[in-house]
Structure formats: C-alpha cells, structure tokens
Amino acid sequence: MNKFQSYQETNFEWIGNIPKEWKLSRIGKFFNQRLEKVDDITYPPLSVTMSGIVDQLSNVAKTDDGSNRKLVKKNDFVINSRSDRKGSSGISPRDGSVSLINIVLEPKEIHPYFIEHLFKSYNFKEEYYRNGKGIHADLWTTKWDQLKNIYIPVPSLNEQKLISKYLEKKKNLINSLIEKTKKKILILKEKKNSLINQITTKGLDMNVSLKDSGVEWIGKIPEHWKKKALKYEFYMKGRIGWKGLKQDEFLDKGDYLLITGHDIHNDKINWKKCYHISEKRFLESPEISLKIEDLLFTKDGTIGKTLFIDYLPKPSSLNSHLLLIRSISGEYSTKFLQYVFKSNQFLVYVEEKKTGTTFYGVSQNTMENFKCYFPPKKEQELIGEYLDKKCNKINKLIDLENKKLIKLNHLLNTLVHSAVTGKVKITEKMV
C-alpha cells in the first residue's frame, strides 16, 4: 500500500498522524448551517438514515406540525444529532425537509463526498458523539456548536476527489459481499424456521395418520396429538412486582445467581457474566428458584428469548421480565415447548396478544392460555433431541457467516479510516 513521504502528529487520537502536506482544520470552516424552517408540503419530507438521505420512511414517528421542519437543498450534508441515531447522515440527493433534530450543512470549499466518507467513518462517529451532551446515553445530543469545533484532516481538493472515487469503488465491492453474507444468514434462518414449523406440527413420522388442526395455515397434525392449554400442564412464575430488585442489589460476586433477559443470547447463557444476589433475596422467592429442565422465557421488551436449563453452576433466581416455565406432571417436555415457542403457531399468537406501544410485552395469563398440540412425552423428547441436533448444525453455519460479516465490516471501517486520514496514499491508478 502506498504511503506519503512524511507525516505530522495531530494530537487527536481518533485521527492519528496525517500527511505533512495535509491541513488540520475545524469543521465550521467548510460549512454554512442551514436553519430555514419550511413545511413538508412545499418541501417533501426526507428521512436521515444510516444508508443516507431518503424519502421519508413509512414507519417513522411523525409530528402533527408539518410546517416545523428544516430546509434541505440538493447536495447538503445532513446528520442526526442524537446518539441513538448514530451513523445516520449523508448527502441529500434532492431538495426537501427534515425534522429539527437534524443538522443541515451547506458544504463550501470541500468535496461533499469526501466529507460524507469522513463523517461516516467509525472513528469520526465516535468522536462526534463524544463531543455531545446529555442526561444519559439514549438522549445524548451533539449540536452544531460542538460539531463545528471538531478538527478534521483536509487534503487538497484533487486528493479529496481521488479518495472519494477510491472509497466509492471499494465500498461498493465490500458492501456487495456484506449483502451476500446477510442473504446467506437470512436463508439459513428461514431454513431453520421452516424445519421447526414442520416438526412441531407434523412430528418425525411422515407415515402417521393425520387430522385437521382447525387452523388453515397449520393444516393437518398427527391424529394422536392432543391440544392443551399450557396452564393445565405447566407451572409458570415470574418475579412479583413488589419483590423487584434494585440496581444496587445486583452483586458482582456471591453464592446465588441472578438471571436477566439480557443474559440470554441465541438460547445460551454465559454464567460467568451473570449478576449475583444476596442469600436473603434468593430465599424470599423460592417460587422462582431454578431447577434442571426449567424453561425461561422473556415476556417483555425482546419477547420470546428462551433458555432451557440443563446446567446450574449455583442456586439461581430470575429478575423481572422473565418467566419460569416447568412441567407440572413431568409428562410434558420443556425442551419440546422451547421449539413450539419458536414456531409460527406461537409467534402469530403473541403478535395478536402482545400489549404496549414502544415497549411490548405478553402477560403471564396470555402465556398460560396459549394452546398447542402435544405428542406423547417420549415423542416430545425425540423431537427436542432431533431439533437440537439439526438446529445446532444450522446455528454453526450462521455463526460462521456472522464472523464473516464482522470481518467485512471491520475491513470496511479500516479502509475508510486509512483513506480519509492519509494512512494510505490514493493515486490515479487506484481509482
């Protein structure tokens, strides 16, 4: 890779050294802030996304006051000021309007697409929000007064154009590979979901006699399977509200583990990362102390994460938002039920029954009243074992593709940062 002959220290960690002939200047030098307020009828509404500036998305929150928006002109650079929208920015392809939370900038004496690549680099995004202010992370905001004083590396206008062309070519190539990898992951997930739907409604014996389920999209089910409401066969308990745990009761060490919904990822848990609770707090809630073969279910927020307990390193309890599920008679397999919870028959039910606007949840009563078809216990166990084996194979393939995705994104970030800070010298031959 080509390098410049000599470099200068910037004293800015996110930039590092830059070529000696490059300048280090404040952002404010290269932009005029556009503050004109307009309506969304005269100037069509635009959305500021991580993919750039697009026609307003159908799923965005809209205000009743369509006249209280900012004017955007073609080739303006727009960036969202909120940290929860990190990376949402880009050059506008048309005139329009955006919400007031965005900063609208008219570029001057700088190549707009060089700035777009620079502003979208991982290092700059982190620096941008580091300069902001706010009460907590989700409401952290970086305004123009902070943004304009951030120093950036500035090569000659000709170099800016070369860098932009080079990055456009490279980013298109890497993004194409990223999209192919994402498609592979999606196909694998669909394959797994299809398998779960098939086996949890048809079983393993393809020659068994069938009967109508009464649900059109489920179709026929094995004749000997019986429909049961969960409340008759499963014990369900969550942490009672008045026994809720406060943050200062979460301990780093101890003899009793506390499981939260955040601890569960892809049906697994890292026990070493779990918090602990005091003996007193553990003993006061015996109804939610865990046993082998219990099933945990997240009923609020991210609904439907599950954990089958096949190992307990220490006595363990639950935090709120989790539901403990246990077979009452021992004639019903929680492992089989875990896969039912991943099937369409359950997902459709939850979609109909969930409550909330931004923070969704399902009640314990809703879970207890869910009805599905169960085969005999032995068959439930065989289905659980079969799906474990098949799904684990698919999950390993998904993990491999996710690792590829991480590497590709890292490559992209490194490539952009190296080019916009002069760690590599971009020449005509490279574009």
C-alpha positions as CSV (number, residue, x, y, z in Angstrom):
1,M,0.0,0.0,0.0
2,N,1.3,3.5,-1.0
3,K,2.2,5.9,1.8
4,F,3.1,9.5,2.0
5,Q,6.8,10.5,2.4
6,S,6.3,12.2,5.8
7,Y,3.6,12.6,8.4
8,Q,2.7,15.1,11.2
9,E,1.2,14.4,14.6
10,T,-2.3,15.7,15.1
11,N,-2.6,15.1,18.9
12,F,-6.1,13.8,18.2
13,E,-6.4,10.1,19.0
14,W,-9.2,9.4,16.5
15,I,-7.2,10.8,13.6
16,G,-3.6,9.9,14.5
17,N,-0.8,11.0,12.2
18,I,-1.7,12.7,8.9
19,P,0.4,13.5,5.8
20,K,2.7,16.6,6.3
21,E,1.1,18.4,3.4
22,W,-2.5,17.9,4.7
23,K,-4.2,20.6,6.8
24,L,-5.9,20.2,10.1
25,S,-9.0,22.5,10.3
26,R,-12.2,22.9,12.2
27,I,-15.4,21.6,10.6
28,G,-17.0,25.0,10.8
29,K,-14.7,26.4,8.2
30,F,-16.2,24.3,5.5
31,F,-19.9,24.6,6.1
32,N,-22.8,27.0,6.4
33,Q,-25.5,25.8,8.7
34,R,-28.9,25.9,7.1
35,L,-31.6,26.9,9.6
36,E,-34.6,27.9,7.4
37,K,-37.9,26.4,8.6
38,V,-40.2,25.1,5.9
39,D,-43.3,22.8,5.6
40,D,-43.4,19.2,4.4
41,I,-45.8,20.1,1.6
42,T,-43.7,22.6,-0.3
43,Y,-40.5,20.6,0.6
44,P,-41.1,16.8,0.6
45,P,-40.2,15.1,3.9
46,L,-36.9,13.2,4.0
47,S,-35.5,10.6,6.4
48,V,-31.9,10.7,7.6
49,T,-30.8,7.0,7.8
50,M,-27.6,5.1,8.2
51,S,-27.9,4.4,4.4
52,G,-28.1,8.1,3.6
53,I,-30.9,10.6,2.9
54,V,-34.1,9.0,1.5
55,D,-37.7,9.8,1.0
56,Q,-39.5,9.8,4.4
57,L,-39.9,6.2,5.7
58,S,-43.4,5.0,6.4
59,N,-42.5,3.7,9.9
60,V,-41.0,6.9,11.3
61,A,-42.7,8.9,14.1
62,K,-44.4,11.9,12.5
63,T,-45.4,15.2,14.2
64,D,-48.7,16.9,13.6
65,D,-46.9,20.1,12.8
66,G,-45.7,19.6,9.2
67,S,-44.6,23.2,9.0
68,N,-41.9,22.9,11.7
69,R,-39.1,21.4,9.6
70,K,-35.7,22.3,8.3
71,L,-35.0,23.1,4.7
72,V,-32.6,20.8,2.8
73,K,-31.1,21.6,-0.6
74,K,-29.6,19.1,-3.0
75,N,-26.0,18.2,-2.1
76,D,-26.4,19.5,1.5
77,F,-24.9,17.3,4.2
78,V,-27.4,16.2,6.9
79,I,-26.5,14.5,10.1
80,N,-28.7,13.4,13.0
81,S,-27.7,15.0,16.3
82,R,-28.9,12.1,18.6
83,S,-26.6,9.3,19.8
84,D,-29.5,6.8,19.4
85,R,-29.3,7.5,15.7
86,K,-25.6,7.0,15.4
87,G,-24.3,6.9,11.8
88,S,-27.5,8.4,10.4
89,S,-26.2,11.0,7.9
90,G,-25.5,11.6,4.2
91,I,-25.6,13.9,1.2
92,S,-29.1,14.8,0.1
93,P,-29.9,13.8,-3.5
94,R,-32.8,16.4,-3.7
95,D,-34.4,19.4,-2.1
96,G,-36.7,18.6,0.8
97,S,-37.2,18.9,4.5
98,V,-36.1,17.0,7.6
99,S,-37.0,17.0,11.3
100,L,-35.5,19.7,13.6
101,I,-33.3,17.1,15.4
102,N,-31.0,17.0,12.3
103,I,-28.1,19.4,11.5
104,V,-28.3,20.6,7.9
105,L,-25.0,21.8,6.4
106,E,-24.2,23.5,3.1
107,P,-20.6,22.4,2.0
108,K,-18.2,25.1,0.9
109,E,-14.6,24.7,-0.4
110,I,-14.7,21.0,0.3
111,H,-15.7,18.0,-1.7
112,P,-19.1,16.8,-0.3
113,Y,-18.5,13.1,-0.9
114,F,-15.1,13.3,0.8
115,I,-16.9,14.7,3.9
116,E,-19.6,12.0,3.6
117,H,-17.0,9.3,3.8
118,L,-15.2,11.0,6.6
119,F,-18.3,11.6,8.7
120,K,-19.5,8.1,8.2
121,S,-16.2,6.6,9.4
122,Y,-16.4,4.7,12.7
123,N,-13.7,6.9,14.3
124,F,-15.4,10.1,13.4
125,K,-18.9,8.9,14.6
126,E,-17.4,8.1,18.0
127,E,-15.7,11.5,18.2
128,Y,-18.8,13.3,17.1
129,Y,-20.9,11.9,19.9
130,R,-18.1,12.2,22.4
131,N,-18.4,15.9,21.9
132,G,-22.1,15.9,22.7
133,K,-24.0,16.5,25.9
134,G,-27.0,14.8,27.6
135,I,-28.5,13.3,30.7
136,H,-27.9,9.7,29.6
137,A,-26.8,7.8,26.5
138,D,-30.1,7.5,24.7
139,L,-30.7,11.2,24.8
140,W,-27.1,12.3,24.1
141,T,-27.0,15.1,21.5
142,T,-24.3,16.8,19.5
143,K,-25.3,20.2,18.3
144,W,-23.7,22.4,15.7
145,D,-21.8,24.5,18.3
146,Q,-19.9,21.3,19.3
147,L,-19.7,19.8,15.8
148,K,-18.2,22.9,14.2
149,N,-15.2,22.9,16.6
150,I,-14.1,19.4,15.8
151,Y,-10.8,19.2,13.9
152,I,-10.7,17.1,10.7
153,P,-7.8,16.2,8.3
154,V,-8.2,18.0,5.0
155,P,-6.2,17.1,1.9
156,S,-6.1,19.1,-1.4
157,L,-9.4,19.2,-3.3
158,N,-7.9,16.9,-6.0
159,E,-6.9,14.3,-3.3
160,Q,-10.4,14.6,-1.8
161,K,-11.9,13.7,-5.2
162,L,-9.5,10.7,-5.6
163,I,-10.2,9.4,-2.1
164,S,-14.0,9.7,-2.8
165,K,-13.7,7.7,-6.1
166,Y,-11.5,5.1,-4.5
167,L,-13.7,4.6,-1.5
168,E,-16.9,4.5,-3.6
169,K,-15.4,1.7,-5.7
170,K,-14.1,-0.3,-2.7
171,K,-17.2,0.3,-0.6
172,N,-19.4,-1.0,-3.4
173,L,-17.4,-4.1,-3.6
174,I,-17.3,-4.8,0.1
175,N,-21.0,-3.8,0.6
176,S,-21.9,-6.3,-2.1
177,L,-20.1,-9.1,-0.2
178,I,-21.8,-7.9,3.0
179,E,-25.2,-8.1,1.3
180,K,-24.5,-11.6,0.0
181,T,-23.4,-12.7,3.5
182,K,-26.6,-11.2,5.0
183,K,-28.7,-13.1,2.4
184,K,-26.9,-16.4,3.4
185,I,-27.7,-15.7,7.0
186,L,-31.4,-15.0,6.2
187,I,-31.7,-18.2,4.1
188,L,-30.2,-20.3,6.9
189,K,-32.6,-18.7,9.4
190,E,-35.5,-19.3,7.1
191,K,-34.4,-23.0,6.7
192,K,-34.2,-23.4,10.5
193,N,-37.7,-21.7,11.0
194,S,-39.2,-23.9,8.3
195,L,-37.8,-27.0,10.0
196,I,-39.1,-26.0,13.4
197,N,-42.6,-25.3,12.0
198,Q,-42.7,-28.6,10.2
199,I,-41.5,-30.8,13.0
200,T,-43.5,-29.1,15.8
201,T,-46.8,-29.6,13.9
202,K,-46.1,-32.8,11.9
203,G,-43.7,-34.7,14.0
204,L,-40.9,-37.1,12.8
205,D,-43.0,-39.9,11.4
206,M,-44.2,-38.9,7.9
207,N,-46.4,-42.0,7.7
208,V,-48.6,-41.3,10.7
209,S,-52.3,-40.7,10.3
210,L,-53.3,-37.0,10.3
211,K,-56.3,-34.9,11.4
212,D,-57.4,-31.4,10.6
213,S,-55.9,-28.9,13.1
214,G,-58.7,-26.4,12.5
215,V,-56.1,-23.7,11.6
216,E,-55.7,-23.2,7.9
217,W,-52.0,-22.2,7.9
218,I,-51.1,-25.1,10.2
219,G,-53.0,-27.7,8.2
220,K,-53.1,-31.3,9.4
221,I,-51.4,-32.6,12.5
222,P,-50.8,-36.2,13.8
223,E,-54.1,-37.8,14.8
224,H,-52.8,-38.9,18.2
225,W,-51.5,-35.4,19.3
226,K,-53.6,-33.7,21.9
227,K,-54.4,-30.0,22.2
228,K,-53.6,-28.5,25.6
229,A,-53.7,-25.0,27.2
230,L,-50.3,-24.5,28.9
231,K,-51.9,-23.5,32.2
232,Y,-53.1,-27.1,32.8
233,E,-49.7,-28.7,32.3
234,F,-47.1,-26.1,33.1
235,Y,-46.1,-24.2,36.2
236,M,-45.4,-20.5,35.3
237,K,-44.0,-17.9,37.6
238,G,-42.2,-14.5,37.3
239,R,-40.7,-12.2,39.9
240,I,-43.6,-10.4,41.7
241,G,-43.5,-6.7,41.3
242,W,-43.2,-5.8,45.0
243,K,-40.2,-8.1,45.2
244,G,-38.5,-6.3,42.3
245,L,-34.7,-5.9,42.6
246,K,-33.0,-2.5,42.5
247,Q,-29.8,-1.9,40.7
248,D,-27.7,-1.6,43.8
249,E,-28.8,-5.2,44.8
250,F,-27.0,-6.6,41.7
251,L,-23.8,-8.1,43.1
252,D,-20.6,-9.0,41.2
253,K,-19.9,-12.0,43.5
254,G,-21.8,-14.3,45.7
255,D,-23.4,-17.7,46.2
256,Y,-26.7,-17.0,44.3
257,L,-27.0,-16.2,40.7
258,L,-29.5,-13.7,39.1
259,I,-30.6,-14.3,35.5
260,T,-31.9,-11.3,33.5
261,G,-33.2,-11.3,29.9
262,H,-30.0,-9.5,28.8
263,D,-28.0,-12.6,29.8
264,I,-29.7,-14.8,27.2
265,H,-28.4,-14.8,23.6
266,N,-29.3,-17.4,21.0
267,D,-30.7,-19.8,23.6
268,K,-27.5,-19.8,25.6
269,I,-26.1,-18.0,28.6
270,N,-22.7,-17.1,29.9
271,W,-23.0,-17.9,33.6
272,K,-19.8,-16.0,34.4
273,K,-21.3,-12.7,33.3
274,C,-24.5,-13.1,35.4
275,Y,-25.0,-10.9,38.4
276,H,-25.5,-12.3,41.9
277,I,-28.0,-11.5,44.7
278,S,-27.9,-11.9,48.5
279,E,-28.9,-15.1,50.3
280,K,-31.9,-13.2,51.8
281,R,-33.2,-12.1,48.4
282,F,-32.8,-15.5,47.0
283,L,-34.6,-17.3,49.9
284,E,-37.5,-14.9,49.9
285,S,-38.6,-16.1,46.4
286,P,-38.5,-19.9,46.4
287,E,-41.2,-19.9,43.7
288,I,-38.7,-18.7,41.1
289,S,-35.6,-20.6,42.1
290,L,-34.5,-22.6,39.1
291,K,-34.3,-26.4,38.5
292,I,-32.8,-28.5,35.8
293,E,-35.2,-28.8,32.8
294,D,-36.9,-25.5,33.6
295,L,-37.5,-23.2,30.6
296,L,-37.0,-19.4,30.8
297,F,-38.9,-17.0,28.6
298,T,-38.6,-13.3,28.1
299,K,-42.1,-11.8,28.2
300,D,-41.3,-8.1,27.9
301,G,-39.1,-6.0,25.6
302,T,-37.5,-8.6,23.3
303,I,-40.3,-11.1,23.6
304,G,-39.5,-14.8,23.1
305,K,-35.9,-15.3,24.0
306,T,-35.7,-18.7,25.6
307,L,-33.2,-20.7,27.8
308,F,-33.5,-24.4,28.6
309,I,-31.8,-25.1,31.9
310,D,-29.6,-28.2,31.5
311,Y,-26.9,-26.9,33.9
312,L,-26.9,-24.8,37.1
313,P,-23.5,-23.7,38.4
314,K,-25.1,-22.2,41.6
315,P,-28.5,-21.7,43.1
316,S,-30.2,-19.3,40.7
317,S,-33.2,-16.9,40.6
318,L,-34.8,-14.6,38.0
319,N,-35.1,-10.9,37.5
320,S,-38.3,-9.3,36.3
321,H,-39.4,-9.6,32.6
322,L,-38.6,-13.3,32.7
323,L,-41.0,-16.2,33.1
324,L,-40.1,-19.6,34.6
325,I,-41.9,-22.5,33.0
326,R,-41.9,-26.0,34.4
327,S,-43.8,-29.2,33.6
328,I,-46.2,-30.0,36.5
329,S,-46.6,-33.7,36.0
330,G,-43.4,-34.4,34.2
331,E,-45.4,-35.7,31.2
332,Y,-44.6,-32.6,29.1
333,S,-41.2,-31.7,27.8
334,T,-40.0,-28.1,28.2
335,K,-37.4,-28.7,25.5
336,F,-40.3,-29.5,23.1
337,L,-42.1,-26.4,24.3
338,Q,-39.0,-24.3,23.7
339,Y,-39.2,-25.2,20.0
340,V,-43.0,-24.6,20.0
341,F,-42.2,-21.0,21.2
342,K,-40.0,-20.6,18.1
343,S,-42.8,-21.8,15.7
344,N,-45.3,-19.8,13.7
345,Q,-48.2,-21.1,15.8
346,F,-46.8,-19.3,18.8
347,L,-45.4,-16.3,17.1
348,V,-48.8,-15.5,15.4
349,Y,-50.5,-15.9,18.8
350,V,-48.0,-13.4,20.5
351,E,-48.4,-10.9,17.7
352,E,-52.1,-10.9,18.3
353,K,-51.9,-10.8,22.1
354,K,-48.9,-8.5,22.9
355,T,-49.5,-5.2,24.5
356,G,-47.7,-1.8,24.6
357,T,-46.7,0.8,22.1
358,T,-42.9,1.1,22.2
359,F,-42.2,-1.5,24.9
360,Y,-44.1,-4.7,24.1
361,G,-45.0,-7.5,26.5
362,V,-47.1,-10.5,27.0
363,S,-48.8,-11.3,30.3
364,Q,-48.4,-14.5,32.3
365,N,-52.1,-15.0,31.7
366,T,-51.6,-14.8,28.0
367,M,-48.9,-17.4,28.1
368,E,-50.9,-19.7,30.3
369,N,-53.9,-19.6,27.8
370,F,-51.8,-20.5,24.8
371,K,-53.0,-23.8,23.3
372,C,-50.9,-26.1,21.1
373,Y,-50.8,-29.8,20.1
374,F,-48.6,-32.2,22.1
375,P,-47.5,-35.7,21.2
376,P,-46.8,-38.2,24.0
377,K,-43.8,-37.5,26.3
378,K,-41.4,-39.8,24.5
379,E,-42.2,-38.3,21.1
380,Q,-41.8,-34.8,22.6
381,E,-38.3,-35.8,23.8
382,L,-37.3,-37.3,20.4
383,I,-38.5,-34.2,18.6
384,G,-36.5,-32.0,21.0
385,E,-33.3,-34.1,20.5
386,Y,-33.8,-34.1,16.7
387,L,-34.3,-30.3,16.5
388,D,-31.4,-29.7,18.9
389,K,-29.1,-31.6,16.5
390,K,-30.4,-30.1,13.3
391,C,-30.7,-26.5,14.6
392,N,-27.2,-26.7,16.2
393,K,-25.7,-27.5,12.8
394,I,-27.6,-24.6,11.2
395,N,-26.6,-22.3,14.0
396,K,-22.9,-23.1,13.5
397,L,-23.2,-22.1,9.8
398,I,-25.0,-18.9,10.9
399,D,-22.1,-18.2,13.3
400,L,-19.6,-18.6,10.5
401,E,-21.4,-16.2,8.3
402,N,-21.8,-13.7,11.2
403,K,-18.0,-13.9,11.7
404,K,-17.5,-13.1,8.0
405,L,-19.9,-10.2,8.4
406,I,-17.8,-8.8,11.4
407,K,-14.6,-9.2,9.4
408,L,-16.1,-7.4,6.3
409,N,-17.4,-4.5,8.4
410,H,-14.0,-4.2,10.1
411,L,-12.3,-4.2,6.7
412,L,-14.6,-1.5,5.5
413,N,-14.1,0.6,8.6
414,T,-10.3,0.2,8.4
415,L,-10.3,1.0,4.7
416,V,-12.3,4.2,5.1
417,H,-10.3,5.5,8.1
418,S,-7.0,4.8,6.4
419,A,-8.0,6.7,3.3
420,V,-9.7,9.8,4.9
421,T,-6.8,10.3,7.4
422,G,-4.0,9.7,4.9
423,K,-2.6,6.4,6.3
424,V,-2.5,5.3,2.7
425,K,-1.9,7.4,-0.4
426,I,-4.6,7.2,-3.0
427,T,-3.3,7.5,-6.6
428,E,-5.0,7.8,-10.0
429,K,-4.1,4.1,-10.7
430,M,-6.1,3.0,-7.7
431,V,-9.4,4.6,-8.9
